Amino acid sequence: MKKLTFFTVAVASVFCFAALMTNPLSVQAGKKTNPIPDDVLMIAKKSCVNCHAEPGKTMALSHVNLTKWDGYTAEKQASKANEMCNMITKGKMPPKEFKEKNPGFTISSEEIKTICDWSASIQVPKK
């Protein structure tokens, strides 16, 4: 069995995630959903997709799976975006151990603001 390196998994995750995020307007069951904007997508590619996109960590994927973002309802997207903002604001994501081993993946305060501003801007369609 060939052993995968962190770099191989990271590159595969980014390509898998990027391929699924090419549609600028997502629609599910006739409802407009919220695609991830390019500035947030760049931050996610740097700091999140290693665990939160397939073939990421099982626990991480259970909280938010960025590979399946377009399949989430608008309501679920808004909830997940809010959760993302809360977790990075509290310093819980990326996890401490991951940041220690990969300091380049740390999210800056400007990037936190970008994600939280995006999260706050998501409008959930009224039923």
BADOKOL-333598 format. One line per 10 residues: number of its first residue (from 0); their letters; for each residue x, y, z of N, C-alpha, C. Coordinates in nm, 3 decimals, padded with zeros to 5 digits. Layout:
BEGIN
NUM	A	X,Y,Z,X,Y,Z,X,Y,Z | ...
END
This chain:
BEGIN
0	MKKLTFFTVA	00.084,-00.116,00.000,00.000,00.000,00.000,00.090,00.124,00.000 | 00.059,00.219,-00.087,00.137,00.340,-00.097,00.096,00.436,00.014 | 00.195,00.489,00.084,00.167,00.583,00.193,00.148,00.723,00.134 | 00.038,00.788,00.173,00.010,00.923,00.125,00.075,01.024,00.219 | 00.137,01.122,00.162,00.196,01.228,00.242,00.091,01.335,00.268 | 00.118,01.421,00.364,00.028,01.532,00.394,00.008,01.617,00.269 | 00.117,01.643,00.196,00.108,01.726,00.075,00.016,01.662,-00.028 | 00.028,01.532,-00.050,-00.056,01.463,-00.148,-00.203,01.474,-00.111 | -00.234,01.452,00.014,-00.373,01.461,00.060,-00.422,01.605,00.047 | -00.340,01.701,00.084,-00.379,01.842,00.078,-00.407,01.883,-00.066
10	VASVFCFAAL	-00.320,01.846,-00.157,-00.339,01.882,-00.298,-00.464,01.815,-00.353 | -00.484,01.688,-00.323,-00.603,01.617,-00.369,-00.729,01.682,-00.313 | -00.725,01.721,-00.187,-00.841,01.786,-00.126,-00.874,01.917,-00.194 | -00.772,01.997,-00.221,-00.795,02.126,-00.286,-00.854,02.107,-00.423 | -00.800,02.013,-00.503,-00.854,01.993,-00.636,-00.997,01.939,-00.632 | -01.023,01.847,-00.543,-01.159,01.793,-00.529,-01.255,01.903,-00.489 | -01.216,01.983,-00.392,-01.300,02.092,-00.343,-01.321,02.197,-00.452 | -01.214,02.235,-00.520,-01.222,02.339,-00.624,-01.312,02.293,-00.739 | -01.303,02.168,-00.775,-01.385,02.117,-00.885,-01.533,02.124,-00.852 | -01.568,02.108,-00.726,-01.707,02.111,-00.687,-01.760,02.253,-00.663
20	MTNPLSVQAG	-01.670,02.349,-00.660,-01.711,02.486,-00.629,-01.710,02.576,-00.752 | -01.720,02.521,-00.872,-01.709,02.601,-00.993,-01.839,02.667,-01.034 | -01.952,02.619,-00.988,-02.081,02.676,-01.025,-02.107,02.803,-00.944 | -02.112,02.921,-01.009,-02.128,03.045,-00.933,-02.267,03.061,-00.872 | -02.365,02.989,-00.919,-02.499,02.999,-00.864,-02.550,02.860,-00.833 | -02.568,02.834,-00.706,-02.613,02.701,-00.665,-02.764,02.701,-00.652 | -02.825,02.592,-00.694,-02.969,02.579,-00.681,-02.999,02.440,-00.627 | -03.084,02.434,-00.527,-03.125,02.305,-00.473,-03.276,02.309,-00.460 | -03.340,02.214,-00.523,-03.486,02.202,-00.517,-03.553,02.334,-00.550 | -03.500,02.405,-00.652,-03.560,02.529,-00.695,-03.532,02.648,-00.604
30	KKTNPIPDDV	-03.451,02.629,-00.501,-03.419,02.738,-00.409,-03.276,02.782,-00.431 | -03.257,02.911,-00.429,-03.122,02.966,-00.439,-03.047,02.934,-00.310 | -02.925,02.888,-00.325,-02.841,02.865,-00.208,-02.725,02.963,-00.212 | -02.631,02.948,-00.122,-02.524,03.045,-00.105,-02.388,02.986,-00.141 | -02.339,03.011,-00.262,-02.207,02.960,-00.295,-02.101,03.032,-00.211 | -01.990,02.969,-00.191,-01.882,03.029,-00.115,-01.809,03.127,-00.207 | -01.799,03.255,-00.167,-01.731,03.353,-00.252,-01.581,03.326,-00.261 | -01.520,03.378,-00.367,-01.378,03.350,-00.393,-01.286,03.386,-00.277 | -01.308,03.500,-00.210,-01.217,03.538,-00.101,-01.226,03.440,00.015 | -01.345,03.392,00.045,-01.363,03.293,00.152,-01.308,03.158,00.106
40	LMIAKKSCVN	-01.330,03.126,-00.019,-01.281,03.000,-00.076,-01.129,02.991,-00.067 | -01.059,03.100,-00.092,-00.913,03.099,-00.083,-00.866,03.072,00.061 | -00.935,03.129,00.158,-00.901,03.103,00.299,-00.928,02.957,00.333 | -01.043,02.907,00.287,-01.079,02.767,00.313,-00.978,02.672,00.251 | -00.933,02.703,00.130,-00.834,02.617,00.064,-00.705,02.612,00.145 | -00.669,02.725,00.204,-00.545,02.732,00.281,-00.558,02.663,00.417 | -00.669,02.684,00.486,-00.677,02.647,00.628,-00.781,02.542,00.664 | -00.870,02.505,00.574,-00.983,02.420,00.613,-00.996,02.288,00.538 | -00.965,02.290,00.407,-00.998,02.173,00.326,-00.920,02.048,00.359 | -00.806,02.061,00.427,-00.731,01.942,00.462,-00.815,01.845,00.546
50	CHAEPGKTMA	-00.903,01.900,00.626,-00.987,01.816,00.712,-01.135,01.824,00.674 | -01.179,01.940,00.626,-01.321,01.964,00.604,-01.365,01.950,00.458 | -01.287,01.878,00.378,-01.326,01.841,00.242,-01.281,01.698,00.222 | -01.352,01.625,00.140,-01.318,01.484,00.119,-01.182,01.473,00.052 | -01.097,01.386,00.097,-01.114,01.276,00.191,-01.072,01.312,00.333 | -01.119,01.420,00.387,-01.077,01.472,00.516,-01.104,01.382,00.635 | -01.093,01.442,00.750,-01.111,01.370,00.877,-01.260,01.346,00.902 | -01.294,01.228,00.945,-01.434,01.191,00.967,-01.505,01.286,01.062 | -01.442,01.317,01.174,-01.504,01.407,01.272,-01.524,01.546,01.212 | -01.424,01.596,01.141,-01.434,01.729,01.080,-01.545,01.732,00.976
60	LSHVNLTKWD	-01.551,01.628,00.895,-01.654,01.622,00.790,-01.794,01.615,00.849 | -01.807,01.560,00.968,-01.940,01.553,01.031,-01.989,01.691,01.075 | -01.897,01.783,01.095,-01.936,01.920,01.134,-01.964,02.005,01.012 | -01.873,02.006,00.916,-01.896,02.075,00.789,-01.811,02.006,00.683 | -01.876,01.969,00.574,-01.810,01.905,00.462,-01.817,02.002,00.345 | -01.707,02.072,00.321,-01.706,02.174,00.216,-01.722,02.115,00.077 | -01.688,01.988,00.060,-01.708,01.922,-00.068,-01.856,01.913,-00.101 | -01.940,01.903,00.000,-02.084,01.889,-00.020,-02.160,02.020,00.000 | -02.089,02.132,00.007,-02.152,02.262,00.036,-02.272,02.289,-00.054 | -02.256,02.267,-00.184,-02.365,02.297,-00.278,-02.486,02.207,-00.258
70	GYTAEKQASK	-02.468,02.095,-00.190,-02.580,02.005,-00.162,-02.657,02.042,-00.036 | -02.601,02.131,00.046,-02.670,02.176,00.166,-02.783,02.271,00.130 | -02.888,02.269,00.208,-02.995,02.367,00.190,-02.942,02.505,00.228 | -03.010,02.609,00.186,-02.969,02.746,00.221,-02.967,02.763,00.373 | -03.063,02.703,00.440,-03.069,02.712,00.586,-02.947,02.645,00.650 | -02.912,02.527,00.599,-02.798,02.454,00.654,-02.668,02.528,00.622 | -02.658,02.587,00.502,-02.539,02.665,00.468,-02.522,02.782,00.564 | -02.631,02.852,00.593,-02.625,02.966,00.686,-02.580,02.920,00.824 | -02.633,02.808,00.869,-02.596,02.754,00.999,-02.449,02.712,01.002 | -02.403,02.645,00.897,-02.264,02.599,00.890,-02.169,02.719,00.881
80	ANEMCNMITK	-02.205,02.821,00.803,-02.121,02.941,00.792,-02.110,03.010,00.927 | -02.221,03.017,00.999,-02.220,03.077,01.133,-02.132,02.995,01.227 | -02.140,02.863,01.217,-02.057,02.776,01.300,-01.909,02.796,01.267 | -01.878,02.811,01.138,-01.740,02.835,01.097,-01.687,02.964,01.161 | -01.765,03.070,01.154,-01.726,03.198,01.214,-01.703,03.182,01.363 | -01.795,03.117,01.431,-01.781,03.098,01.576,-01.656,03.018,01.613 | -01.630,02.914,01.541,-01.516,02.827,01.575,-01.382,02.897,01.550 | -01.371,02.971,01.439,-01.242,03.038,01.414,-01.226,03.160,01.504 | -01.336,03.226,01.538,-01.329,03.341,01.629,-01.283,03.298,01.767 | -01.329,03.183,01.812,-01.290,03.130,01.943,-01.151,03.066,01.941
90	GKMPPKEFKE	-01.090,03.056,01.823,-00.957,02.996,01.811,-00.957,02.844,01.814 | -01.076,02.784,01.799,-01.086,02.638,01.803,-01.052,02.574,01.669 | -01.055,02.652,01.562,-01.022,02.603,01.429,-00.925,02.700,01.365 | -00.830,02.651,01.290,-00.785,02.514,01.291,-00.739,02.474,01.432 | -00.741,02.344,01.461,-00.702,02.298,01.595,-00.558,02.336,01.629 | -00.533,02.353,01.757,-00.401,02.395,01.808,-00.289,02.304,01.755 | -00.310,02.174,01.762,-00.207,02.079,01.719,-00.175,02.096,01.570 | -00.278,02.120,01.491,-00.260,02.139,01.347,-00.183,02.268,01.321 | -00.219,02.376,01.391,-00.150,02.504,01.373,-00.004,02.495,01.415 | 00.024,02.419,01.522,00.163,02.403,01.567,00.248,02.331,01.462
100	KNPGFTISSE	00.191,02.232,01.398,00.264,02.156,01.296,00.266,02.228,01.161 | 00.168,02.314,01.137,00.153,02.382,01.008,00.124,02.531,01.030 | 00.221,02.608,01.077,00.194,02.748,01.110,00.145,02.832,00.992 | 00.176,02.792,00.871,00.131,02.865,00.753,-00.018,02.853,00.727 | -00.084,02.762,00.795,-00.227,02.741,00.776,-00.312,02.818,00.877 | -00.247,02.893,00.966,-00.319,02.971,01.066,-00.402,03.079,00.997 | -00.520,03.106,01.051,-00.610,03.207,00.995,-00.582,03.341,01.063 | -00.556,03.443,00.983,-00.527,03.576,01.036,-00.655,03.644,01.083 | -00.640,03.751,01.160,-00.759,03.825,01.206,-00.835,03.885,01.088 | -00.765,03.925,00.984,-00.832,03.977,00.863,-00.912,03.867,00.794
110	EIKTICDWSA	-00.857,03.747,00.790,-00.927,03.633,00.729,-01.049,03.593,00.813 | -01.035,03.601,00.945,-01.149,03.573,01.033,-01.261,03.672,01.004 | -01.226,03.798,00.990,-01.326,03.901,00.960,-01.393,03.873,00.825 | -01.316,03.833,00.725,-01.371,03.801,00.593,-01.474,03.689,00.604 | -01.440,03.582,00.676,-01.532,03.468,00.691,-01.655,03.509,00.770 | -01.636,03.583,00.877,-01.750,03.623,00.960,-01.840,03.723,00.888 | -01.783,03.813,00.811,-01.864,03.906,00.732,-01.947,03.830,00.630 | -01.885,03.730,00.566,-01.958,03.647,00.470,-02.070,03.570,00.541 | -02.039,03.512,00.655,-02.137,03.437,00.731,-02.258,03.525,00.767 | -02.230,03.647,00.810,-02.338,03.739,00.848,-02.421,03.783,00.728
120	SIQVPKK	-02.361,03.778,00.610,-02.431,03.828,00.490,-02.525,03.724,00.428 | -02.513,03.599,00.469,-02.596,03.495,00.408,-02.741,03.515,00.447 | -02.823,03.523,00.346,-02.966,03.541,00.366,-03.035,03.407,00.346 | -03.110,03.366,00.443,-03.187,03.243,00.432,-03.323,03.279,00.371 | -03.359,03.214,00.261,-03.489,03.245,00.198,-03.604,03.214,00.293 | -03.702,03.302,00.290,-03.821,03.280,00.374,-03.908,03.174,00.309 | -03.967,03.093,00.393,-04.052,02.983,00.343,-04.190,03.031,00.310
END
